[in-house]
């Protein structure tokens, strides 16, 4: 399976939109103790830059998408410790895309599946962490 540049662009934009919304909730919802305007701008800027690199350069050029997806998926899981950074919402979807691309290759099917699972878990856990952070 291959994804066209337009499909990758669309998925990258969706990941960026998810990141923008998640970071807005993390910075502006709740009791006012978390973040604010400058923090939002910095974390969103870094996350958008990462999304551009991943979806515009890394994913289209990788020869071993499942292995790359595993690496990105592990980084996504590790980034949950700083869920407020926006990283899980970019790394998670990137791991999913890389895993799906890897699953299309017979020799990479198992690694691709693990990358997809890691990406889904990191994305969902990051969103849950933001919700819990706002309710506690």
C-alpha positions as CSV (number, residue, x, y, z in Angstrom):
1,X,0.0,0.0,0.0
2,X,1.2,3.5,-0.8
3,X,-0.2,6.8,0.1
4,X,-0.3,9.7,-2.3
5,X,1.2,13.0,-1.3
6,X,-2.3,14.4,-1.0
7,X,-3.3,11.6,1.4
8,X,-0.2,12.1,3.5
9,X,-0.9,15.9,3.5
10,X,-4.5,15.3,4.6
11,X,-3.5,13.0,7.4
12,X,-0.7,15.4,8.5
13,X,-3.2,18.2,8.6
14,X,-5.6,16.1,10.6
15,X,-2.8,15.3,13.1
16,X,-1.9,19.0,13.3
17,X,-5.6,19.9,13.9
18,X,-5.9,17.3,16.6
19,X,-2.7,18.7,18.2
20,X,-4.0,22.2,18.1
21,X,-7.3,21.3,19.8
22,X,-5.6,19.1,22.4
23,X,-3.1,21.8,23.3
24,X,-5.8,24.4,23.4
25,X,-7.7,22.3,25.9
26,X,-4.5,21.7,27.9
27,X,-3.6,25.4,28.0
28,X,-6.9,27.2,28.2
29,X,-9.5,24.9,29.9
30,X,-9.7,24.3,33.6
31,X,-8.7,26.4,36.5
32,X,-6.1,28.5,34.7
33,X,-3.1,26.8,36.3
34,X,-2.0,25.1,33.1
35,X,-0.2,27.1,30.4
36,X,-1.5,30.0,28.6
37,X,-0.9,31.9,25.4
38,X,2.9,31.8,25.2
39,X,3.0,28.1,26.2
40,X,0.4,27.2,23.6
41,X,2.3,29.0,20.9
42,X,5.6,27.3,21.7
43,X,4.2,23.8,22.1
44,X,2.0,24.1,19.0
45,X,4.9,25.5,17.0
46,X,7.1,22.6,17.9
47,X,4.4,20.1,17.2
48,X,3.6,21.6,13.8
49,X,7.3,21.6,12.9
50,X,7.5,17.9,13.9
51,X,4.4,17.1,11.9
52,X,5.9,18.8,8.8
53,X,9.1,16.8,9.2
54,X,7.3,13.5,9.7
55,X,4.5,13.7,7.2
56,X,6.4,15.8,4.6
57,X,9.8,14.2,4.7
58,X,10.2,11.0,6.9
59,X,7.1,9.0,5.9
60,X,7.3,9.6,2.1
61,X,11.0,8.6,2.1
62,X,11.3,5.7,4.4
63,X,12.2,2.3,2.9
64,X,11.2,0.3,6.0
65,X,8.0,1.9,7.2
66,X,7.2,-0.7,9.8
67,X,10.6,-0.3,11.6
68,X,10.3,3.4,11.4
69,X,6.8,3.1,12.7
70,X,8.0,1.1,15.7
71,X,10.6,3.7,16.5
72,X,8.0,6.5,16.2
73,X,5.5,4.5,18.2
74,X,7.9,4.0,21.0
75,X,8.7,7.7,21.0
76,X,5.0,8.4,21.1
77,X,4.5,6.2,24.1
78,X,7.5,7.8,25.9
79,X,6.1,11.3,25.0
80,X,3.1,10.6,27.2
81,X,5.1,11.6,30.2
82,X,4.9,15.1,28.7
83,X,1.4,14.8,27.1
84,X,1.1,18.6,27.4
85,X,3.9,19.0,24.8
86,X,1.7,17.9,21.9
87,X,4.1,15.2,20.9
88,X,1.7,12.2,21.4
89,X,-0.8,13.7,19.0
90,X,1.7,14.0,16.2
91,X,3.9,10.9,16.9
92,X,0.9,8.6,17.4
93,X,-0.8,9.3,14.0
94,X,2.6,9.1,12.3
95,X,3.2,5.7,13.8
96,X,-0.2,4.6,12.7
97,X,0.5,5.6,9.1
98,X,3.9,4.0,9.1
99,X,2.5,0.9,10.6
100,X,-0.3,0.7,8.0
101,X,2.3,1.2,5.2
102,X,4.5,-1.6,6.8
103,X,1.5,-4.0,7.1
104,X,1.2,-3.9,3.3
105,X,4.5,-5.6,3.1
106,X,4.4,-9.3,4.1
107,X,7.9,-9.3,5.7
108,X,6.9,-6.2,7.8
109,X,3.4,-7.2,8.8
110,X,4.1,-8.0,12.5
111,X,6.2,-4.9,13.1
112,X,3.6,-2.8,11.2
113,X,0.8,-4.1,13.5
114,X,2.8,-3.3,16.6
115,X,3.5,0.3,15.2
116,X,-0.3,0.8,14.6
117,X,-1.1,-0.4,18.2
118,X,1.5,1.8,19.7
119,X,0.3,4.8,17.7
120,X,-3.3,4.2,18.6
121,X,-2.5,3.7,22.3
122,X,-0.3,6.8,22.5
123,X,-2.9,9.0,20.8
124,X,-5.8,7.8,22.9
125,X,-3.8,7.9,26.2
126,X,-2.6,11.4,25.4
127,X,-6.2,12.6,24.9
128,X,-7.3,10.8,28.1
129,X,-4.4,12.4,30.0
130,X,-5.5,15.9,28.9
131,X,-9.1,15.2,29.9
132,X,-8.0,13.8,33.3
133,X,-5.7,16.8,33.8
134,X,-8.6,19.2,33.4
135,X,-10.9,17.3,35.7
136,X,-8.5,16.8,38.6
